[in-house]
Amino acid sequence: MYIPENILSQVNEWLTPTFDQETQEKIKEMMTSSPKELEESFYKNLEFGTGGMRGIMGVGTNRINKYTLGKNTQGIANYMKQVFPNKELKVAIAFDCRHNSNTLAKVVADVFSANGIKVYLFSDMRPTPELSFALKHLNCQAGIVLTASHNPPEYNGYKVYWEDGGQIVPPQDKAIIAEIENLRYDAIQFKANENLIEYVDKKIDEAFIKSSIQNASFNTSAEAKDNLNIVFTSLHGTSIKIIPDTLAQAGYKNVHLVPEQSVPNGDFPTVKSPNPEEPEALTMALALAEKLNSDIVIGTDPDCDRLGVAVRNTDGKMILLNGNQTMVMMTAFLLEQWKKEGKINGKQFVGSTIVSTPMMLSLADGYDVECKVGLTGFKWIAKMIKDFPELEFIGGGEESFGFMVGDAVRDKDAVAATLLICEIAAQAKANGSSVYEELINLYIDFGFYKESLVSLTKKGIEGVAEINQMMVDLRENPLKELGGERVIMVEDYKKSTALNLLNNEIEPLSVPKSDVLIYYTEDGSKIAARPSGTEPKIKFYVSVNTHLDSKDDFKSTSEFLDQKIKSILDDLKIN
């Protein structure tokens, strides 16, 4: 059997005594019976993308296993000693409900402790946002969470957080990656110092819940809370450990769990994908809501950083809000609360991302606060808080169903966001309105923005090449017209340039480089193309907008925008 030279050298290293017998036997088996799997497992090293390192579990350099994660951890330990000399080093480690998450978390804890670093390890699965909170609460310099968010069951991942509670960003990520790449596998210290590993749980839970309630509660009456009929599903994930208690302690008693999905399970047996961005994931919750005549449905992904929300429309039918709509509702509500409390003085900001709805800019303008826009991923919103200490952070979100309330947690946080959306729904219902009606009111006040997302997933090495070629084509042969409208601006975040097609002038973009292209048309539409940093996937984001004069025009205006989106997707040839 022919094995390419670059792969063979990696394979041979993994057949040395540095690696355990089980790993070596699996590689030998692949060499004889699964050459394609062998190639996929070794053709590259797993890389850090927008959400950390994520991949399929198995043996090899392109897989999640004790050696790839051990090497990461050893590299981070070395880096911490360089950056924090003469300091007692501490890390917090959490993990989700996925297969092997608990054992991989212990491997990571072992390596840190073997390097003389104090470890706070959660004794059981916990939401990812709780790790961000715990890191700061325990005065750690770094944190790790073992999770692959809403990926399929065969995936796992490794997210790295720094002392501010946010995920690592440049230049730290590059410095850490360089440290990792300079390491040999035989340099990993796996032998734990158990005296340096402390298990944490209830005390951190209590502090996290208390903080969530402080940040996301806004004088909602007990009667309004009692009258809100809530259905909640954890989709077999970690949120079951925190969200029901948070809602109960905040005064929400009328909460109904989807029992079949309340048991954590890394196989996610009742859903095709445990992703609340996909309507199908909330099927069971919606059925329970119909049975109970509930007002709102909330579902969180396995690591509890994203939430999906369904509410009743003006016809009484349950509909799923998209991430942009949820983000707009939450941001507008927070802005209104801050305004009522007299806390807005021009020194506040909200955060968003380059592929999220431009309506965030309209909201910010309307309330006289700044809207800072960064690259995709909450690490960039967390970085804004660090970069602009003179400004108060109110909240921020992105289109992929994530939101952050204040800065107690510096990552998307479905715990505080779940409570916040319940506050919005309870107050709206008490005032004879609804979440959906309040959303339409925002469209009237700030412009009717409508978004669509098309995601294309490919497979393996060929899939990566295919997606790379799509981006090459979009760059080298830029579209001149979309949806019958002239393209007037092209932003290329890989080149850090914005080309104005009206005068052919080029301006620099100030955000860090990223493989993203954004087209703007003459009528204000915005179309973005962005490949995933962790898997063979590409996403196309379309945003269109127009004026909405009254609620009576909502349906016809919405249909007009739908047609506009369809026309753009037709021109992109991806729908």
Buried (B, 14 or more C-beta within 10 A) or exposed (E): EEBEEEBBEBBEBBBEEBBEEEBBEBBEEBBEEEBEBBBBBBBBBBEBBBBBBBBBBBBBBBBBBBBBBBBBBBBBBBBBBEBBEEEEBBBBBBBBBBBBBBEBBBBBBBBBBBBEBBBBBBEEBBBBBBBBBBBBBBEBBBBBBBBBBBBEBBBBBBBBBBBBBBBBBEEBBEBBBEBBEEBEBEEBBEEBBEEBBBEBEEEBBEBBBEBBBEBBBBEBEEEBBEEBBBBBBBBBBBBBBBBBBBBEBBBBEBBBBBEEBBEBBBEBEBBEBBBBBBEEBBBBBBBBBEEEEBBBBBBBBBBBBBBBBBBBBEEEEBBBBBBBBBBBBBBBBBBBBBBEEEEBEEEBBBBBBBBBBBBBBBBBEBBEBBBBBBBBBBBBBBBBBBEBEEBBBBBBBBBBBBBBBBBBBBBBBBBBBBBBBBBBBBBBBBEEBBBBBBBBBBBBEBBBBBBBBBEBEBEEBEBBEBBBEBBEEBBEEBBEEBBEBEBBBBBBBEBBEBBEBEEEEEEEBEBBEBBBBBBBBBBBBBBBBBBBBBBBBBBBBBBBBBEBEEEEBBEEBBEBBEEBBBBBBEBBEBE
